[in-house]
Amino acid sequence: MNDSNRPDPSDPFFESPGSQPTAEKPVTKSDPTSAPGWERATLEKLAFASLNEQKATRRWKTFVRLSWLGFFVFLLWMALHRGTPASDASVPHTAVVEIKGEIAAGADASAEFVNAALRAAFEDEGARAVVLLINSPGGSPVQAGMMNDEIMRLKARYKKPVYAVVEESCASAAYYIAVAADQIFVDKASIIGSIGVLMDGFGFTGLMERFGVERRLLTAGENKGFLDPFSPQSEKQRAFAQTMLNQIHQQFITVVKTGRGKRLKETPETFSGLFWTGQQAIELGLADHLGTVEYVAREIVKTEEIIDYTRRDNVAERLAKKFGAAMGEGAMKALKSIPAIR
């Protein structure tokens, strides 16, 4: 045999005859706990992670606080800048002030808001006339009286004409305001009138007796609780309330007669609380002509440029109401014991 073909025992791949192949040693990963100082490194990592979390929490709290601060600053700024639209005094225009919805304190159609808009309109040198755009079923006679008085005062001071334009309705307290205008324009289907006063409520005394419910009301004063719906009403109390309503009704009648003058064709039904269509109102002298805001501006004022002076809730105030300013309004209305006079 040739020696050159004989296997060399020093060769690492040499296997002796009859020997079994050896298994390879498993390769194991290094144990991190076997490294020196691993406890300190782990604690440092945990400490840094905790610090980062605390920083993130502080940043988030700061962001939230600054956001709320910015929000309230925005509300304050918008409230301070609430007003009517400005116009160029050199440009002739027809000023419009809307009176829409229920006439009541705190509402859009309140004396506070409407009178402020009226003053701005009259004071503007460019306003050639003021138009009251009315769409209201009525409301508080007190608020209506304050508006009527202010219109008469501003007319006398600034010598500017005032026109009332009615959309769907101009009834009760809304008509109380409208008669301060020099002329009233309506649509033929508008609802006009309801010159009267009412005080409404409920009486539950019979129902309470039927179910055996006892009303325990303590008052200091003989008539303090006479409008309580759960207590009986005497004839004396009823007469007192009726006298008060008659007096307010007479105030309403006087305002209508003063505002309409000889144009009013008085009938037994005029001040009965009935209401009429716009076409009927013109025939009765409760209104003057058919017409819209655009018609009045174009044909009567002869100034087609229209600028709205109506004072409304701005964005900030609407947001404030949504965030709780009006949350107790319904509860407060429910707790009121004296019915509103309309």
Secondary structure, DSSP 8 states (H G I E B T S, - for coil): --GGGS--TTSTT---TT-------------GGGSTTHHHHHHHHHHHHHHHHHHHHHHHHHHHHHHHHHHHHHHHHHHHT-------TTS-EEEEEEEES-B-TTSTBSHHHHHHHHHHHHH-TTEEEEEEEEEE--B-HHHHHHHHHHHHHHHHHH---EEEEEEEEEETHHHHHHTTSSEEEE-TT-EEE-----B-----HHHHHHTT-------SSTTTTTT-TTS---HHHHHHHHHHHHHHHHHHHHHHHHHHGGG----TTTTTT-EEEHHHHHHHTS--EE--HHHIIIIIS----EEE------HHHHHHIIIIITTTHHHHHHH--S--B-
